[in-house]
Amino acid sequence: MKSKLLTPELHRQHLELTRRYFMQLGAMGIAAMSTLPLRAKDSDEVLLADVTEDLEYLTQANEFGTVERGKPLPYKLPLEKRLELGLERKTWKLEVIPDPKSNTQITNPLSRKKGNALDFEALMKLAETHSVKFLKIMSCNNMSKPLGMGLWEGVPLRHVIWKTNPQANIRRVFYYGHHNEDPKQLFQSSLPIGRALEDPPGDHPVILCYKLNGQWLSGRRGGPVRMLVPDAYGFKSVKWLKSVILTNNYQANDTYAGGNNDIASWMKTMARFIYLPRREKANEPIAVTGLVQVGVGSLSKVQVWITPQDKAWREDDPYFTKAPWQDAQILPPPTNWGGDLPEGKLPADVLGFTKEGKPKHWPMRYAIAHWATLIKGMKPGKYFVYCRTIDSKGNAQPMPRPFKKSGRNAIQKTEIEIG
């Protein structure tokens, strides 16, 4: 069964890893794997070859889910028009200027009018000494599934801000992407100046992003340059970046604020199913697999609960805190990171990794982790199956922030029939 909660590529990648996990369980694992697309009737040699196939953890660029704005979409404009608008590396320029409606003081604004706007060549010059790379899951706060998992590369925004020689009266950074010069299509977001200049403990910098999985950022992915905010949902990572405005305005200007969204929300931790059979035989192990979007609260446990459909749950416990949850296994990091990386190997200088290419912590915040478990001894009947996370402070999903407008993380429920 293919989950509707993930892109086909994320589903395929996850299935390879969980097959490997069930092989490690021994004979019980092989029995459980009879429910997966690769049937146990295949020879042990074929099975072993398949489950040890290299896992692709990263989503290939063309497999990412896409949330798009603009009519026509900027990257679908004719090449001549894209060159004119600065939507190609050859002609891209970024303004970093003071807000004309504010009393912001900077002495070296980077502007098209002055002829000193930051071009791609200057950005690459900064990249020679300041480029960074890190893993981040791309997720929309109003969608229940992640869009994709990537290795992103860019220059921290702060290095460009400091080139303007800022002096005083700066409280926020407003930034804008290209949307056909139509005010009604304008897409914008903002950050406190402190988030741009300094990273919270354990977090990565906000970057001017120009590569995904080691390849130049395509127009569809927001290239030639997009903003990339590692701890936030996708609406903060504005595509087709053209302007950065330094302002003393204390109010946010985000387009998403008009949709009753919490625009200051850090990414949440949540579990989602990937594989669960719809029908299974009684008293046989049931393989259940999924992934976690690891948010700011990190991850300590994944849990699963199965209950008869005709058994009502207590109304005073809407988040099932008293249910008999069972711990699942959080799987280790992959040995092959996949995506578009040569031989599936991460570069040597990815933030959060050792010189030997090992993650300093696992699971990693703002990335994904896979999980798997076996449900045993089930009698015939129709059941609901739930999954949830426990974060590093002991908060069970959807707590501590259950409100969907700050990012959807409701406990997922699916069904299974056992006969």
LINRAZI-V320331 format. One record per backbone hydrogen bond with DSSP energy under -1.0 kcal/mol. CO is the residue of the C=O (numbers start at 0). NH is the residue of the N-H. E is the energy in kcal/mol with one decimal. If there is no record, write none. Layout:
co=CO nh=NH e=E
co=CO nh=NH e=E
//
This chain:
co=6 nh=10 e=-2.4
co=7 nh=11 e=-2.4
co=8 nh=12 e=-2.7
co=9 nh=13 e=-2.5
co=10 nh=14 e=-2.2
co=11 nh=15 e=-1.7
co=12 nh=16 e=-1.4
co=13 nh=17 e=-2.4
co=14 nh=18 e=-2.1
co=15 nh=19 e=-1.5
co=16 nh=20 e=-1.7
co=17 nh=21 e=-2.4
co=18 nh=22 e=-1.9
co=19 nh=23 e=-1.4
co=22 nh=25 e=-1.7
co=25 nh=29 e=-1.8
co=26 nh=30 e=-2.0
co=27 nh=31 e=-2.2
co=28 nh=32 e=-2.2
co=30 nh=33 e=-1.2
co=31 nh=34 e=-1.8
co=32 nh=35 e=-1.7
co=38 nh=41 e=-1.7
co=42 nh=46 e=-2.6
co=43 nh=47 e=-2.9
co=44 nh=48 e=-2.3
co=45 nh=49 e=-2.1
co=46 nh=50 e=-2.6
co=47 nh=51 e=-1.5
co=49 nh=52 e=-1.4
co=59 nh=62 e=-2.5
co=72 nh=75 e=-2.0
co=73 nh=76 e=-1.4
co=77 nh=81 e=-2.4
co=78 nh=82 e=-2.7
co=79 nh=83 e=-1.8
co=80 nh=84 e=-2.2
co=81 nh=86 e=-3.2
co=87 nh=90 e=-1.3
co=87 nh=91 e=-1.4
co=93 nh=117 e=-2.1
co=94 nh=243 e=-2.6
co=95 nh=109 e=-2.5
co=96 nh=245 e=-2.5
co=98 nh=101 e=-1.9
co=104 nh=166 e=-3.4
co=104 nh=167 e=-1.4
co=109 nh=95 e=-2.5
co=110 nh=115 e=-1.6
co=117 nh=93 e=-2.5
co=118 nh=122 e=-2.1
co=119 nh=123 e=-2.4
co=120 nh=124 e=-1.5
co=121 nh=125 e=-2.0
co=122 nh=126 e=-1.9
co=125 nh=128 e=-1.3
co=125 nh=129 e=-2.1
co=126 nh=130 e=-1.5
co=131 nh=153 e=-2.1
co=132 nh=350 e=-3.1
co=133 nh=151 e=-2.6
co=135 nh=149 e=-2.4
co=137 nh=146 e=-2.9
co=137 nh=147 e=-1.2
co=138 nh=233 e=-3.0
co=139 nh=142 e=-1.6
co=140 nh=407 e=-1.5
co=146 nh=64 e=-3.1
co=147 nh=137 e=-3.2
co=148 nh=58 e=-3.0
co=149 nh=135 e=-2.3
co=150 nh=212 e=-3.5
co=151 nh=133 e=-2.0
co=152 nh=209 e=-2.2
co=152 nh=210 e=-1.6
co=153 nh=131 e=-2.6
co=154 nh=207 e=-2.9
co=155 nh=158 e=-1.4
co=156 nh=160 e=-2.2
co=157 nh=161 e=-2.4
co=160 nh=163 e=-1.6
co=161 nh=164 e=-1.5
co=163 nh=107 e=-2.6
co=164 nh=106 e=-1.7
co=167 nh=104 e=-2.6
co=170 nh=192 e=-2.0
co=171 nh=246 e=-2.3
co=172 nh=190 e=-1.8
co=173 nh=244 e=-3.7
co=174 nh=188 e=-2.1
co=175 nh=241 e=-2.5
co=175 nh=242 e=-1.5
co=178 nh=181 e=-1.5
co=181 nh=184 e=-2.1
co=186 nh=176 e=-1.9
co=187 nh=254 e=-2.3
co=188 nh=174 e=-2.5
co=190 nh=172 e=-3.0
co=191 nh=195 e=-1.2
co=192 nh=196 e=-2.0
co=193 nh=197 e=-2.2
co=199 nh=202 e=-2.6
co=205 nh=156 e=-2.7
co=206 nh=227 e=-1.9
co=207 nh=154 e=-1.7
co=208 nh=225 e=-2.0
co=209 nh=216 e=-2.6
co=210 nh=152 e=-2.2
co=211 nh=214 e=-1.8
co=214 nh=211 e=-2.5
co=217 nh=222 e=-3.4
co=218 nh=221 e=-1.4
co=221 nh=239 e=-2.0
co=224 nh=240 e=-2.1
co=225 nh=208 e=-2.9
co=227 nh=206 e=-2.2
co=228 nh=231 e=-1.4
co=230 nh=266 e=-2.3
co=232 nh=235 e=-1.8
co=233 nh=236 e=-1.6
co=235 nh=237 e=-1.2
co=237 nh=226 e=-2.5
co=239 nh=177 e=-2.0
co=241 nh=94 e=-2.1
co=242 nh=175 e=-2.4
co=243 nh=96 e=-2.1
co=244 nh=173 e=-3.0
co=245 nh=98 e=-2.4
co=246 nh=170 e=-3.1
co=246 nh=171 e=-2.2
co=253 nh=256 e=-1.3
co=254 nh=257 e=-1.4
co=255 nh=258 e=-1.6
co=256 nh=259 e=-1.4
co=260 nh=262 e=-1.1
co=261 nh=264 e=-1.1
co=266 nh=295 e=-2.7
co=269 nh=292 e=-2.5
co=271 nh=290 e=-2.2
co=274 nh=288 e=-2.4
co=277 nh=416 e=-2.7
co=279 nh=418 e=-2.3
co=280 nh=283 e=-1.2
co=285 nh=374 e=-2.4
co=287 nh=372 e=-2.4
co=288 nh=273 e=-2.8
co=288 nh=274 e=-1.3
co=289 nh=370 e=-2.4
co=290 nh=271 e=-2.6
co=291 nh=368 e=-1.5
co=292 nh=269 e=-1.9
co=293 nh=365 e=-3.2
co=294 nh=297 e=-1.8
co=296 nh=391 e=-2.4
co=300 nh=389 e=-2.4
co=301 nh=327 e=-3.3
co=302 nh=387 e=-2.2
co=303 nh=325 e=-2.9
co=304 nh=385 e=-3.1
co=306 nh=383 e=-3.0
co=307 nh=310 e=-1.4
co=313 nh=316 e=-1.4
co=316 nh=319 e=-1.8
co=319 nh=322 e=-1.2
co=322 nh=324 e=-2.0
co=325 nh=303 e=-2.8
co=328 nh=371 e=-2.0
co=336 nh=57 e=-3.2
co=337 nh=340 e=-1.7
co=340 nh=343 e=-2.3
co=341 nh=344 e=-1.9
co=343 nh=336 e=-2.9
co=349 nh=352 e=-1.6
co=351 nh=359 e=-3.0
co=353 nh=356 e=-1.9
co=357 nh=353 e=-3.0
co=363 nh=366 e=-1.3
co=365 nh=136 e=-2.5
co=366 nh=293 e=-2.6
co=368 nh=291 e=-2.9
co=369 nh=330 e=-2.6
co=370 nh=289 e=-2.2
co=371 nh=328 e=-2.9
co=372 nh=287 e=-2.6
co=374 nh=285 e=-2.6
co=377 nh=282 e=-2.5
co=380 nh=417 e=-3.3
co=381 nh=308 e=-2.5
co=382 nh=415 e=-2.2
co=383 nh=306 e=-2.4
co=384 nh=413 e=-2.3
co=385 nh=304 e=-2.0
co=387 nh=302 e=-2.7
co=388 nh=396 e=-2.7
co=389 nh=299 e=-3.0
co=389 nh=300 e=-1.9
co=390 nh=393 e=-2.0
co=394 nh=390 e=-2.5
co=395 nh=398 e=-2.1
co=402 nh=405 e=-1.7
co=403 nh=406 e=-1.8
co=404 nh=261 e=-2.8
co=411 nh=386 e=-1.3
co=413 nh=384 e=-2.9
co=415 nh=382 e=-3.0
co=416 nh=279 e=-2.0
co=417 nh=380 e=-3.2
//
